[in-house]
Amino acid sequence: MCLAVPGRIVEIAGGSDQLSRTGKVDFAGVTKNVSLAYIPDAVIGDYVIVHVGFALSKVDPAEADRVFSYLKEMEALEKEGEGK
């Protein structure tokens, strides 16, 4: 199964060439460099959906928060299951 995860752009590099544009994206404390080639209008502070190193689309901050909440719940359930 593949999962696309939201993250917030904290830095952009690559200048005016759309294909080489990259961004440092924060995923709840973990930062990764991703390609921004598919989202030429992305700016610092935007939330984006990332899959295998490519930002695919922008996402509303409220929606990103909901996904983060679901991921935290899943982590809590997993930890609870390990204790049995």
mmCIF file of the N, C-alpha and C atoms, coordinates in Angstrom:
data_MODEL
# 
_entry.id   MODEL 
# 
loop_
_atom_site.group_PDB 
_atom_site.id 
_atom_site.type_symbol 
_atom_site.label_atom_id 
_atom_site.label_alt_id 
_atom_site.label_comp_id 
_atom_site.label_asym_id 
_atom_site.label_entity_id 
_atom_site.label_seq_id 
_atom_site.pdbx_PDB_ins_code 
_atom_site.Cartn_x 
_atom_site.Cartn_y 
_atom_site.Cartn_z 
_atom_site.occupancy 
_atom_site.B_iso_or_equiv 
_atom_site.pdbx_formal_charge 
_atom_site.auth_seq_id 
_atom_site.auth_comp_id 
_atom_site.auth_asym_id 
_atom_site.auth_atom_id 
_atom_site.pdbx_PDB_model_num 
ATOM 1   N N  . MET A 1 1  ? 0.848  -1.175 0.000   1.00 0.00 ? 1  MET A N  1 
ATOM 2   C CA . MET A 1 1  ? 0.000  0.000  0.000   1.00 0.00 ? 1  MET A CA 1 
ATOM 3   C C  . MET A 1 1  ? 0.891  1.235  0.000   1.00 0.00 ? 1  MET A C  1 
ATOM 4   N N  . CYS A 1 2  ? 0.505  2.227  -0.759  1.00 0.00 ? 2  CYS A N  1 
ATOM 5   C CA . CYS A 1 2  ? 1.229  3.492  -0.822  1.00 0.00 ? 2  CYS A CA 1 
ATOM 6   C C  . CYS A 1 2  ? 0.435  4.555  -0.088  1.00 0.00 ? 2  CYS A C  1 
ATOM 7   N N  . LEU A 1 3  ? 1.154  5.472  0.528   1.00 0.00 ? 3  LEU A N  1 
ATOM 8   C CA . LEU A 1 3  ? 0.509  6.501  1.313   1.00 0.00 ? 3  LEU A CA 1 
ATOM 9   C C  . LEU A 1 3  ? 1.076  7.858  0.930   1.00 0.00 ? 3  LEU A C  1 
ATOM 10  N N  . ALA A 1 4  ? 0.214  8.809  0.654   1.00 0.00 ? 4  ALA A N  1 
ATOM 11  C CA . ALA A 1 4  ? 0.625  10.191 0.436   1.00 0.00 ? 4  ALA A CA 1 
ATOM 12  C C  . ALA A 1 4  ? 0.362  10.941 1.734   1.00 0.00 ? 4  ALA A C  1 
ATOM 13  N N  . VAL A 1 5  ? 1.328  11.743 2.164   1.00 0.00 ? 5  VAL A N  1 
ATOM 14  C CA . VAL A 1 5  ? 1.277  12.372 3.482   1.00 0.00 ? 5  VAL A CA 1 
ATOM 15  C C  . VAL A 1 5  ? 1.376  13.886 3.330   1.00 0.00 ? 5  VAL A C  1 
ATOM 16  N N  . PRO A 1 6  ? 0.600  14.635 4.134   1.00 0.00 ? 6  PRO A N  1 
ATOM 17  C CA . PRO A 1 6  ? 0.722  16.092 4.080   1.00 0.00 ? 6  PRO A CA 1 
ATOM 18  C C  . PRO A 1 6  ? 1.933  16.584 4.870   1.00 0.00 ? 6  PRO A C  1 
ATOM 19  N N  . GLY A 1 7  ? 2.493  17.679 4.404   1.00 0.00 ? 7  GLY A N  1 
ATOM 20  C CA . GLY A 1 7  ? 3.586  18.335 5.100   1.00 0.00 ? 7  GLY A CA 1 
ATOM 21  C C  . GLY A 1 7  ? 3.569  19.810 4.760   1.00 0.00 ? 7  GLY A C  1 
ATOM 22  N N  . ARG A 1 8  ? 4.300  20.596 5.557   1.00 0.00 ? 8  ARG A N  1 
ATOM 23  C CA . ARG A 1 8  ? 4.330  22.055 5.359   1.00 0.00 ? 8  ARG A CA 1 
ATOM 24  C C  . ARG A 1 8  ? 5.676  22.453 4.776   1.00 0.00 ? 8  ARG A C  1 
ATOM 25  N N  . ILE A 1 9  ? 5.647  23.239 3.702   1.00 0.00 ? 9  ILE A N  1 
ATOM 26  C CA . ILE A 1 9  ? 6.877  23.719 3.068   1.00 0.00 ? 9  ILE A CA 1 
ATOM 27  C C  . ILE A 1 9  ? 7.536  24.746 3.981   1.00 0.00 ? 9  ILE A C  1 
ATOM 28  N N  . VAL A 1 10 ? 8.813  24.507 4.314   1.00 0.00 ? 10 VAL A N  1 
ATOM 29  C CA . VAL A 1 10 ? 9.544  25.441 5.172   1.00 0.00 ? 10 VAL A CA 1 
ATOM 30  C C  . VAL A 1 10 ? 10.680 26.142 4.443   1.00 0.00 ? 10 VAL A C  1 
ATOM 31  N N  . GLU A 1 11 ? 11.024 25.636 3.249   1.00 0.00 ? 11 GLU A N  1 
ATOM 32  C CA . GLU A 1 11 ? 12.110 26.240 2.474   1.00 0.00 ? 11 GLU A CA 1 
ATOM 33  C C  . GLU A 1 11 ? 11.948 25.840 1.004   1.00 0.00 ? 11 GLU A C  1 
ATOM 34  N N  . ILE A 1 12 ? 12.300 26.756 0.100   1.00 0.00 ? 12 ILE A N  1 
ATOM 35  C CA . ILE A 1 12 ? 12.221 26.467 -1.337  1.00 0.00 ? 12 ILE A CA 1 
ATOM 36  C C  . ILE A 1 12 ? 13.558 26.801 -1.981  1.00 0.00 ? 12 ILE A C  1 
ATOM 37  N N  . ALA A 1 13 ? 14.000 25.918 -2.892  1.00 0.00 ? 13 ALA A N  1 
ATOM 38  C CA . ALA A 1 13 ? 15.245 26.127 -3.632  1.00 0.00 ? 13 ALA A CA 1 
ATOM 39  C C  . ALA A 1 13 ? 15.007 25.788 -5.098  1.00 0.00 ? 13 ALA A C  1 
ATOM 40  N N  . GLY A 1 14 ? 15.907 26.194 -5.958  1.00 0.00 ? 14 GLY A N  1 
ATOM 41  C CA . GLY A 1 14 ? 15.831 25.809 -7.355  1.00 0.00 ? 14 GLY A CA 1 
ATOM 42  C C  . GLY A 1 14 ? 15.523 26.937 -8.311  1.00 0.00 ? 14 GLY A C  1 
ATOM 43  N N  . GLY A 1 15 ? 15.250 28.112 -7.822  1.00 0.00 ? 15 GLY A N  1 
ATOM 44  C CA . GLY A 1 15 ? 15.068 29.259 -8.692  1.00 0.00 ? 15 GLY A CA 1 
ATOM 45  C C  . GLY A 1 15 ? 13.866 29.187 -9.609  1.00 0.00 ? 15 GLY A C  1 
ATOM 46  N N  . SER A 1 16 ? 14.049 29.716 -10.824 1.00 0.00 ? 16 SER A N  1 
ATOM 47  C CA . SER A 1 16 ? 12.923 29.874 -11.743 1.00 0.00 ? 16 SER A CA 1 
ATOM 48  C C  . SER A 1 16 ? 12.651 28.641 -12.604 1.00 0.00 ? 16 SER A C  1 
ATOM 49  N N  . ASP A 1 17 ? 13.559 27.682 -12.628 1.00 0.00 ? 17 ASP A N  1 
ATOM 50  C CA . ASP A 1 17 ? 13.351 26.469 -13.416 1.00 0.00 ? 17 ASP A CA 1 
ATOM 51  C C  . ASP A 1 17 ? 12.379 25.550 -12.682 1.00 0.00 ? 17 ASP A C  1 
ATOM 52  N N  . GLN A 1 18 ? 11.167 25.446 -13.205 1.00 0.00 ? 18 GLN A N  1 
ATOM 53  C CA . GLN A 1 18 ? 10.101 24.687 -12.532 1.00 0.00 ? 18 GLN A CA 1 
ATOM 54  C C  . GLN A 1 18 ? 10.500 23.239 -12.250 1.00 0.00 ? 18 GLN A C  1 
ATOM 55  N N  . LEU A 1 19 ? 11.197 22.593 -13.162 1.00 0.00 ? 19 LEU A N  1 
ATOM 56  C CA . LEU A 1 19 ? 11.529 21.179 -12.994 1.00 0.00 ? 19 LEU A CA 1 
ATOM 57  C C  . LEU A 1 19 ? 12.566 20.923 -11.912 1.00 0.00 ? 19 LEU A C  1 
ATOM 58  N N  . SER A 1 20 ? 13.396 21.909 -11.614 1.00 0.00 ? 20 SER A N  1 
ATOM 59  C CA . SER A 1 20 ? 14.419 21.706 -10.588 1.00 0.00 ? 20 SER A CA 1 
ATOM 60  C C  . SER A 1 20 ? 14.027 22.279 -9.231  1.00 0.00 ? 20 SER A C  1 
ATOM 61  N N  . ARG A 1 21 ? 12.831 22.849 -9.132  1.00 0.00 ? 21 ARG A N  1 
ATOM 62  C CA . ARG A 1 21 ? 12.365 23.421 -7.862  1.00 0.00 ? 21 ARG A CA 1 
ATOM 63  C C  . ARG A 1 21 ? 12.179 22.343 -6.816  1.00 0.00 ? 21 ARG A C  1 
ATOM 64  N N  . THR A 1 22 ? 12.770 22.537 -5.665  1.00 0.00 ? 22 THR A N  1 
ATOM 65  C CA . THR A 1 22 ? 12.606 21.603 -4.554  1.00 0.00 ? 22 THR A CA 1 
ATOM 66  C C  . THR A 1 22 ? 12.220 22.384 -3.313  1.00 0.00 ? 22 THR A C  1 
ATOM 67  N N  . GLY A 1 23 ? 11.728 21.663 -2.351  1.00 0.00 ? 23 GLY A N  1 
ATOM 68  C CA . GLY A 1 23 ? 11.381 22.289 -1.093  1.00 0.00 ? 23 GLY A CA 1 
ATOM 69  C C  . GLY A 1 23 ? 11.713 21.387 0.066   1.00 0.00 ? 23 GLY A C  1 
ATOM 70  N N  . LYS A 1 24 ? 12.037 22.001 1.179   1.00 0.00 ? 24 LYS A N  1 
ATOM 71  C CA . LYS A 1 24 ? 12.199 21.255 2.420   1.00 0.00 ? 24 LYS A CA 1 
ATOM 72  C C  . LYS A 1 24 ? 10.819 21.247 3.067   1.00 0.00 ? 24 LYS A C  1 
ATOM 73  N N  . VAL A 1 25 ? 10.283 20.056 3.305   1.00 0.00 ? 25 VAL A N  1 
ATOM 74  C CA . VAL A 1 25 ? 8.921  19.914 3.822   1.00 0.00 ? 25 VAL A CA 1 
ATOM 75  C C  . VAL A 1 25 ? 8.973  19.274 5.200   1.00 0.00 ? 25 VAL A C  1 
ATOM 76  N N  . ASP A 1 26 ? 8.231  19.868 6.127   1.00 0.00 ? 26 ASP A N  1 
ATOM 77  C CA . ASP A 1 26 ? 8.167  19.393 7.514   1.00 0.00 ? 26 ASP A CA 1 
ATOM 78  C C  . ASP A 1 26 ? 6.960  18.477 7.690   1.00 0.00 ? 26 ASP A C  1 
ATOM 79  N N  . PHE A 1 27 ? 7.243  17.246 8.088   1.00 0.00 ? 27 PHE A N  1 
ATOM 80  C CA . PHE A 1 27 ? 6.207  16.254 8.369   1.00 0.00 ? 27 PHE A CA 1 
ATOM 81  C C  . PHE A 1 27 ? 6.173  16.025 9.881   1.00 0.00 ? 27 PHE A C  1 
ATOM 82  N N  . ALA A 1 28 ? 5.525  16.922 10.608  1.00 0.00 ? 28 ALA A N  1 
ATOM 83  C CA . ALA A 1 28 ? 5.397  16.808 12.070  1.00 0.00 ? 28 ALA A CA 1 
ATOM 84  C C  . ALA A 1 28 ? 6.748  16.609 12.737  1.00 0.00 ? 28 ALA A C  1 
ATOM 85  N N  . GLY A 1 29 ? 7.727  17.419 12.357  1.00 0.00 ? 29 GLY A N  1 
ATOM 86  C CA . GLY A 1 29 ? 9.039  17.373 12.987  1.00 0.00 ? 29 GLY A CA 1 
ATOM 87  C C  . GLY A 1 29 ? 10.123 16.684 12.184  1.00 0.00 ? 29 GLY A C  1 
ATOM 88  N N  . VAL A 1 30 ? 9.760  15.926 11.189  1.00 0.00 ? 30 VAL A N  1 
ATOM 89  C CA . VAL A 1 30 ? 10.728 15.278 10.305  1.00 0.00 ? 30 VAL A CA 1 
ATOM 90  C C  . VAL A 1 30 ? 10.734 16.045 8.990   1.00 0.00 ? 30 VAL A C  1 
ATOM 91  N N  . THR A 1 31 ? 11.910 16.542 8.567   1.00 0.00 ? 31 THR A N  1 
ATOM 92  C CA . THR A 1 31 ? 11.969 17.297 7.316   1.00 0.00 ? 31 THR A CA 1 
ATOM 93  C C  . THR A 1 31 ? 12.633 16.473 6.227   1.00 0.00 ? 31 THR A C  1 
ATOM 94  N N  . LYS A 1 32 ? 12.084 16.614 5.029   1.00 0.00 ? 32 LYS A N  1 
ATOM 95  C CA . LYS A 1 32 ? 12.594 15.912 3.852   1.00 0.00 ? 32 LYS A CA 1 
ATOM 96  C C  . LYS A 1 32 ? 12.618 16.879 2.683   1.00 0.00 ? 32 LYS A C  1 
ATOM 97  N N  . ASN A 1 33 ? 13.555 16.674 1.766   1.00 0.00 ? 33 ASN A N  1 
ATOM 98  C CA . ASN A 1 33 ? 13.582 17.438 0.523   1.00 0.00 ? 33 ASN A CA 1 
ATOM 99  C C  . ASN A 1 33 ? 12.680 16.743 -0.485  1.00 0.00 ? 33 ASN A C  1 
ATOM 100 N N  . VAL A 1 34 ? 11.794 17.510 -1.118  1.00 0.00 ? 34 VAL A N  1 
ATOM 101 C CA . VAL A 1 34 ? 10.869 16.947 -2.101  1.00 0.00 ? 34 VAL A CA 1 
ATOM 102 C C  . VAL A 1 34 ? 10.848 17.818 -3.353  1.00 0.00 ? 34 VAL A C  1 
ATOM 103 N N  . SER A 1 35 ? 10.445 17.227 -4.454  1.00 0.00 ? 35 SER A N  1 
ATOM 104 C CA . SER A 1 35 ? 10.300 17.965 -5.702  1.00 0.00 ? 35 SER A CA 1 
ATOM 105 C C  . SER A 1 35 ? 8.999  18.766 -5.670  1.00 0.00 ? 35 SER A C  1 
ATOM 106 N N  . LEU A 1 36 ? 9.084  20.023 -6.103  1.00 0.00 ? 36 LEU A N  1 
ATOM 107 C CA . LEU A 1 36 ? 7.903  20.885 -6.215  1.00 0.00 ? 36 LEU A CA 1 
ATOM 108 C C  . LEU A 1 36 ? 7.533  21.116 -7.679  1.00 0.00 ? 36 LEU A C  1 
ATOM 109 N N  . ALA A 1 37 ? 8.068  20.287 -8.583  1.00 0.00 ? 37 ALA A N  1 
ATOM 110 C CA . ALA A 1 37 ? 7.863  20.470 -10.021 1.00 0.00 ? 37 ALA A CA 1 
ATOM 111 C C  . ALA A 1 37 ? 6.393  20.456 -10.415 1.00 0.00 ? 37 ALA A C  1 
ATOM 112 N N  . TYR A 1 38 ? 5.573  19.690 -9.716  1.00 0.00 ? 38 TYR A N  1 
ATOM 113 C CA . TYR A 1 38 ? 4.155  19.584 -10.073 1.00 0.00 ? 38 TYR A CA 1 
ATOM 114 C C  . TYR A 1 38 ? 3.298  20.714 -9.505  1.00 0.00 ? 38 TYR A C  1 
ATOM 115 N N  . ILE A 1 39 ? 3.886  21.526 -8.616  1.00 0.00 ? 39 ILE A N  1 
ATOM 116 C CA . ILE A 1 39 ? 3.132  22.617 -7.983  1.00 0.00 ? 39 ILE A CA 1 
ATOM 117 C C  . ILE A 1 39 ? 3.935  23.914 -8.111  1.00 0.00 ? 39 ILE A C  1 
ATOM 118 N N  . PRO A 1 40 ? 3.938  24.526 -9.286  1.00 0.00 ? 40 PRO A N  1 
ATOM 119 C CA . PRO A 1 40 ? 4.774  25.707 -9.504  1.00 0.00 ? 40 PRO A CA 1 
ATOM 120 C C  . PRO A 1 40 ? 4.387  26.917 -8.655  1.00 0.00 ? 40 PRO A C  1 
ATOM 121 N N  . ASP A 1 41 ? 3.152  26.967 -8.175  1.00 0.00 ? 41 ASP A N  1 
ATOM 122 C CA . ASP A 1 41 ? 2.712  28.121 -7.382  1.00 0.00 ? 41 ASP A CA 1 
ATOM 123 C C  . ASP A 1 41 ? 2.865  27.908 -5.879  1.00 0.00 ? 41 ASP A C  1 
ATOM 124 N N  . ALA A 1 42 ? 3.481  26.808 -5.460  1.00 0.00 ? 42 ALA A N  1 
ATOM 125 C CA . ALA A 1 42 ? 3.661  26.538 -4.024  1.00 0.00 ? 42 ALA A CA 1 
ATOM 126 C C  . ALA A 1 42 ? 4.627  27.548 -3.418  1.00 0.00 ? 42 ALA A C  1 
ATOM 127 N N  . VAL A 1 43 ? 4.300  27.982 -2.193  1.00 0.00 ? 43 VAL A N  1 
ATOM 128 C CA . VAL A 1 43 ? 5.133  28.941 -1.473  1.00 0.00 ? 43 VAL A CA 1 
ATOM 129 C C  . VAL A 1 43 ? 5.388  28.416 -0.059  1.00 0.00 ? 43 VAL A C  1 
ATOM 130 N N  . ILE A 1 44 ? 6.372  29.007 0.590   1.00 0.00 ? 44 ILE A N  1 
ATOM 131 C CA . ILE A 1 44 ? 6.679  28.639 1.975   1.00 0.00 ? 44 ILE A CA 1 
ATOM 132 C C  . ILE A 1 44 ? 5.427  28.829 2.822   1.00 0.00 ? 44 ILE A C  1 
ATOM 133 N N  . GLY A 1 45 ? 5.142  27.824 3.645   1.00 0.00 ? 45 GLY A N  1 
ATOM 134 C CA . GLY A 1 45 ? 3.959  27.859 4.501   1.00 0.00 ? 45 GLY A CA 1 
ATOM 135 C C  . GLY A 1 45 ? 2.802  27.032 3.965   1.00 0.00 ? 45 GLY A C  1 
ATOM 136 N N  . ASP A 1 46 ? 2.817  26.729 2.666   1.00 0.00 ? 46 ASP A N  1 
ATOM 137 C CA . ASP A 1 46 ? 1.761  25.891 2.082   1.00 0.00 ? 46 ASP A CA 1 
ATOM 138 C C  . ASP A 1 46 ? 1.881  24.459 2.596   1.00 0.00 ? 46 ASP A C  1 
ATOM 139 N N  . TYR A 1 47 ? 0.743  23.819 2.735   1.00 0.00 ? 47 TYR A N  1 
ATOM 140 C CA . TYR A 1 47 ? 0.703  22.388 3.021   1.00 0.00 ? 47 TYR A CA 1 
ATOM 141 C C  . TYR A 1 47 ? 0.524  21.663 1.700   1.00 0.00 ? 47 TYR A C  1 
ATOM 142 N N  . VAL A 1 48 ? 1.304  20.598 1.525   1.00 0.00 ? 48 VAL A N  1 
ATOM 143 C CA . VAL A 1 48 ? 1.250  19.836 0.283   1.00 0.00 ? 48 VAL A CA 1 
ATOM 144 C C  . VAL A 1 48 ? 1.136  18.348 0.600   1.00 0.00 ? 48 VAL A C  1 
ATOM 145 N N  . ILE A 1 49 ? 0.557  17.612 -0.336  1.00 0.00 ? 49 ILE A N  1 
ATOM 146 C CA . ILE A 1 49 ? 0.491  16.159 -0.234  1.00 0.00 ? 49 ILE A CA 1 
ATOM 147 C C  . ILE A 1 49 ? 1.715  15.609 -0.968  1.00 0.00 ? 49 ILE A C  1 
ATOM 148 N N  . VAL A 1 50 ? 2.500  14.768 -0.279  1.00 0.00 ? 50 VAL A N  1 
ATOM 149 C CA . VAL A 1 50 ? 3.746  14.247 -0.840  1.00 0.00 ? 50 VAL A CA 1 
ATOM 150 C C  . VAL A 1 50 ? 3.666  12.733 -0.970  1.00 0.00 ? 50 VAL A C  1 
ATOM 151 N N  . HIS A 1 51 ? 4.093  12.254 -2.126  1.00 0.00 ? 51 HIS A N  1 
ATOM 152 C CA . HIS A 1 51 ? 4.151  10.807 -2.375  1.00 0.00 ? 51 HIS A CA 1 
ATOM 153 C C  . HIS A 1 51 ? 5.460  10.513 -3.105  1.00 0.00 ? 51 HIS A C  1 
ATOM 154 N N  . VAL A 1 52 ? 6.223  9.581  -2.585  1.00 0.00 ? 52 VAL A N  1 
ATOM 155 C CA . VAL A 1 52 ? 7.535  9.163  -3.104  1.00 0.00 ? 52 VAL A CA 1 
ATOM 156 C C  . VAL A 1 52 ? 8.415  10.337 -3.546  1.00 0.00 ? 52 VAL A C  1 
ATOM 157 N N  . GLY A 1 53 ? 8.491  11.361 -2.711  1.00 0.00 ? 53 GLY A N  1 
ATOM 158 C CA . GLY A 1 53 ? 9.400  12.465 -2.958  1.00 0.00 ? 53 GLY A CA 1 
ATOM 159 C C  . GLY A 1 53 ? 8.884  13.580 -3.849  1.00 0.00 ? 53 GLY A C  1 
ATOM 160 N N  . PHE A 1 54 ? 7.620  13.512 -4.252  1.00 0.00 ? 54 PHE A N  1 
ATOM 161 C CA . PHE A 1 54 ? 7.027  14.546 -5.102  1.00 0.00 ? 54 PHE A CA 1 
ATOM 162 C C  . PHE A 1 54 ? 5.809  15.151 -4.417  1.00 0.00 ? 54 PHE A C  1 
ATOM 163 N N  . ALA A 1 55 ? 5.779  16.473 -4.330  1.00 0.00 ? 55 ALA A N  1 
ATOM 164 C CA . ALA A 1 55 ? 4.582  17.164 -3.863  1.00 0.00 ? 55 ALA A CA 1 
ATOM 165 C C  . ALA A 1 55 ? 3.583  17.133 -5.011  1.00 0.00 ? 55 ALA A C  1 
ATOM 166 N N  . LEU A 1 56 ? 2.401  16.573 -4.759  1.00 0.00 ? 56 LEU A N  1 
ATOM 167 C CA . LEU A 1 56 ? 1.416  16.369 -5.819  1.00 0.00 ? 56 LEU A CA 1 
ATOM 168 C C  . LEU A 1 56 ? 0.352  17.455 -5.889  1.00 0.00 ? 56 LEU A C  1 
ATOM 169 N N  . SER A 1 57 ? -0.015 18.000 -4.729  1.00 0.00 ? 57 SER A N  1 
ATOM 170 C CA . SER A 1 57 ? -1.038 19.035 -4.698  1.00 0.00 ? 57 SER A CA 1 
ATOM 171 C C  . SER A 1 57 ? -0.979 19.777 -3.376  1.00 0.00 ? 57 SER A C  1 
ATOM 172 N N  . LYS A 1 58 ? -1.577 20.958 -3.374  1.00 0.00 ? 58 LYS A N  1 
ATOM 173 C CA . LYS A 1 58 ? -1.698 21.700 -2.112  1.00 0.00 ? 58 LYS A CA 1 
ATOM 174 C C  . LYS A 1 58 ? -2.907 21.177 -1.364  1.00 0.00 ? 58 LYS A C  1 
ATOM 175 N N  . VAL A 1 59 ? -2.867 21.317 -0.048  1.00 0.00 ? 59 VAL A N  1 
ATOM 176 C CA . VAL A 1 59 ? -3.980 20.877 0.782   1.00 0.00 ? 59 VAL A CA 1 
ATOM 177 C C  . VAL A 1 59 ? -4.268 21.964 1.824   1.00 0.00 ? 59 VAL A C  1 
ATOM 178 N N  . ASP A 1 60 ? -5.522 22.092 2.173   1.00 0.00 ? 60 ASP A N  1 
ATOM 179 C CA . ASP A 1 60 ? -5.958 23.050 3.175   1.00 0.00 ? 60 ASP A CA 1 
ATOM 180 C C  . ASP A 1 60 ? -5.321 22.702 4.529   1.00 0.00 ? 60 ASP A C  1 
ATOM 181 N N  . PRO A 1 61 ? -4.857 23.700 5.293   1.00 0.00 ? 61 PRO A N  1 
ATOM 182 C CA . PRO A 1 61 ? -4.248 23.414 6.594   1.00 0.00 ? 61 PRO A CA 1 
ATOM 183 C C  . PRO A 1 61 ? -5.162 22.629 7.541   1.00 0.00 ? 61 PRO A C  1 
ATOM 184 N N  . ALA A 1 62 ? -6.461 22.887 7.497   1.00 0.00 ? 62 ALA A N  1 
ATOM 185 C CA . ALA A 1 62 ? -7.395 22.154 8.366   1.00 0.00 ? 62 ALA A CA 1 
ATOM 186 C C  . ALA A 1 62 ? -7.433 20.677 7.986   1.00 0.00 ? 62 ALA A C  1 
ATOM 187 N N  . GLU A 1 63 ? -7.398 20.391 6.688   1.00 0.00 ? 63 GLU A N  1 
ATOM 188 C CA . GLU A 1 63 ? -7.381 19.002 6.234   1.00 0.00 ? 63 GLU A CA 1 
ATOM 189 C C  . GLU A 1 63 ? -6.079 18.323 6.646   1.00 0.00 ? 63 GLU A C  1 
ATOM 190 N N  . ALA A 1 64 ? -4.966 19.032 6.535   1.00 0.00 ? 64 ALA A N  1 
ATOM 191 C CA . ALA A 1 64 ? -3.676 18.478 6.966   1.00 0.00 ? 64 ALA A CA 1 
ATOM 192 C C  . ALA A 1 64 ? -3.721 18.150 8.457   1.00 0.00 ? 64 ALA A C  1 
ATOM 193 N N  . ASP A 1 65 ? -4.309 19.029 9.267   1.00 0.00 ? 65 ASP A N  1 
ATOM 194 C CA . ASP A 1 65 ? -4.431 18.771 10.710  1.00 0.00 ? 65 ASP A CA 1 
ATOM 195 C C  . ASP A 1 65 ? -5.267 17.527 10.979  1.00 0.00 ? 65 ASP A C  1 
ATOM 196 N N  . ARG A 1 66 ? -6.341 17.322 10.209  1.00 0.00 ? 66 ARG A N  1 
ATOM 197 C CA . ARG A 1 66 ? -7.165 16.118 10.385  1.00 0.00 ? 66 ARG A CA 1 
ATOM 198 C C  . ARG A 1 66 ? -6.353 14.862 10.090  1.00 0.00 ? 66 ARG A C  1 
ATOM 199 N N  . VAL A 1 67 ? -5.560 14.900 9.041   1.00 0.00 ? 67 VAL A N  1 
ATOM 200 C CA . VAL A 1 67 ? -4.730 13.738 8.701   1.00 0.00 ? 67 VAL A CA 1 
ATOM 201 C C  . VAL A 1 67 ? -3.719 13.479 9.811   1.00 0.00 ? 67 VAL A C  1 
ATOM 202 N N  . PHE A 1 68 ? -3.083 14.546 10.324  1.00 0.00 ? 68 PHE A N  1 
ATOM 203 C CA . PHE A 1 68 ? -2.122 14.372 11.422  1.00 0.00 ? 68 PHE A CA 1 
ATOM 204 C C  . PHE A 1 68 ? -2.799 13.741 12.636  1.00 0.00 ? 68 PHE A C  1 
ATOM 205 N N  . SER A 1 69 ? -4.032 14.150 12.931  1.00 0.00 ? 69 SER A N  1 
ATOM 206 C CA . SER A 1 69 ? -4.776 13.574 14.059  1.00 0.00 ? 69 SER A CA 1 
ATOM 207 C C  . SER A 1 69 ? -5.043 12.088 13.839  1.00 0.00 ? 69 SER A C  1 
ATOM 208 N N  . TYR A 1 70 ? -5.444 11.718 12.616  1.00 0.00 ? 70 TYR A N  1 
ATOM 209 C CA . TYR A 1 70 ? -5.684 10.304 12.306  1.00 0.00 ? 70 TYR A CA 1 
ATOM 210 C C  . TYR A 1 70 ? -4.408 9.487  12.447  1.00 0.00 ? 70 TYR A C  1 
ATOM 211 N N  . LEU A 1 71 ? -3.294 10.040 11.977  1.00 0.00 ? 71 LEU A N  1 
ATOM 212 C CA . LEU A 1 71 ? -2.021 9.321  12.083  1.00 0.00 ? 71 LEU A CA 1 
ATOM 213 C C  . LEU A 1 71 ? -1.616 9.122  13.541  1.00 0.00 ? 71 LEU A C  1 
ATOM 214 N N  . LYS A 1 72 ? -1.856 10.127 14.390  1.00 0.00 ? 72 LYS A N  1 
ATOM 215 C CA . LYS A 1 72 ? -1.558 9.997  15.818  1.00 0.00 ? 72 LYS A CA 1 
ATOM 216 C C  . LYS A 1 72 ? -2.432 8.927  16.452  1.00 0.00 ? 72 LYS A C  1 
ATOM 217 N N  . GLU A 1 73 ? -3.716 8.892  16.076  1.00 0.00 ? 73 GLU A N  1 
ATOM 218 C CA . GLU A 1 73 ? -4.621 7.865  16.592  1.00 0.00 ? 73 GLU A CA 1 
ATOM 219 C C  . GLU A 1 73 ? -4.157 6.472  16.182  1.00 0.00 ? 73 GLU A C  1 
ATOM 220 N N  . MET A 1 74 ? -3.738 6.335  14.933  1.00 0.00 ? 74 MET A N  1 
ATOM 221 C CA . MET A 1 74 ? -3.256 5.042  14.452  1.00 0.00 ? 74 MET A CA 1 
ATOM 222 C C  . MET A 1 74 ? -2.010 4.604  15.225  1.00 0.00 ? 74 MET A C  1 
ATOM 223 N N  . GLU A 1 75 ? -1.116 5.553  15.484  1.00 0.00 ? 75 GLU A N  1 
ATOM 224 C CA . GLU A 1 75 ? 0.099  5.247  16.247  1.00 0.00 ? 75 GLU A CA 1 
ATOM 225 C C  . GLU A 1 75 ? -0.258 4.806  17.664  1.00 0.00 ? 75 GLU A C  1 
ATOM 226 N N  . ALA A 1 76 ? -1.223 5.494  18.282  1.00 0.00 ? 76 ALA A N  1 
ATOM 227 C CA . ALA A 1 76 ? -1.646 5.133  19.635  1.00 0.00 ? 76 ALA A CA 1 
ATOM 228 C C  . ALA A 1 76 ? -2.260 3.740  19.656  1.00 0.00 ? 76 ALA A C  1 
ATOM 229 N N  . LEU A 1 77 ? -3.087 3.418  18.658  1.00 0.00 ? 77 LEU A N  1 
ATOM 230 C CA . LEU A 1 77 ? -3.688 2.092  18.584  1.00 0.00 ? 77 LEU A CA 1 
ATOM 231 C C  . LEU A 1 77 ? -2.631 1.011  18.388  1.00 0.00 ? 77 LEU A C  1 
ATOM 232 N N  . GLU A 1 78 ? -1.634 1.307  17.569  1.00 0.00 ? 78 GLU A N  1 
ATOM 233 C CA . GLU A 1 78 ? -0.560 0.354  17.325  1.00 0.00 ? 78 GLU A CA 1 
ATOM 234 C C  . GLU A 1 78 ? 0.218  0.085  18.611  1.00 0.00 ? 78 GLU A C  1 
ATOM 235 N N  . LYS A 1 79 ? 0.525  1.146  19.360  1.00 0.00 ? 79 LYS A N  1 
ATOM 236 C CA . LYS A 1 79 ? 1.253  0.993  20.620  1.00 0.00 ? 79 LYS A CA 1 
ATOM 237 C C  . LYS A 1 79 ? 0.423  0.217  21.629  1.00 0.00 ? 79 LYS A C  1 
ATOM 238 N N  . GLU A 1 80 ? -0.889 0.468  21.658  1.00 0.00 ? 80 GLU A N  1 
ATOM 239 C CA . GLU A 1 80 ? -1.780 -0.240 22.562  1.00 0.00 ? 80 GLU A CA 1 
ATOM 240 C C  . GLU A 1 80 ? -1.788 -1.728 22.219  1.00 0.00 ? 80 GLU A C  1 
ATOM 241 N N  . GLY A 1 81 ? -1.789 -2.058 20.945  1.00 0.00 ? 81 GLY A N  1 
ATOM 242 C CA . GLY A 1 81 ? -1.783 -3.444 20.498  1.00 0.00 ? 81 GLY A CA 1 
ATOM 243 C C  . GLY A 1 81 ? -0.483 -4.164 20.841  1.00 0.00 ? 81 GLY A C  1 
ATOM 244 N N  . GLU A 1 82 ? 0.633  -3.438 20.904  1.00 0.00 ? 82 GLU A N  1 
ATOM 245 C CA . GLU A 1 82 ? 1.911  -4.036 21.248  1.00 0.00 ? 82 GLU A CA 1 
ATOM 246 C C  . GLU A 1 82 ? 1.975  -4.452 22.703  1.00 0.00 ? 82 GLU A C  1 
ATOM 247 N N  . GLY A 1 83 ? 1.167  -3.814 23.532  1.00 0.00 ? 83 GLY A N  1 
ATOM 248 C CA . GLY A 1 83 ? 1.180  -4.108 24.962  1.00 0.00 ? 83 GLY A CA 1 
ATOM 249 C C  . GLY A 1 83 ? 0.439  -5.367 25.334  1.00 0.00 ? 83 GLY A C  1 
ATOM 250 N N  . LYS A 1 84 ? -0.262 -5.979 24.392  1.00 0.00 ? 84 LYS A N  1 
ATOM 251 C CA . LYS A 1 84 ? -1.070 -7.167 24.695  1.00 0.00 ? 84 LYS A CA 1 
ATOM 252 C C  . LYS A 1 84 ? -0.251 -8.416 24.541  1.00 0.00 ? 84 LYS A C  1 
# 
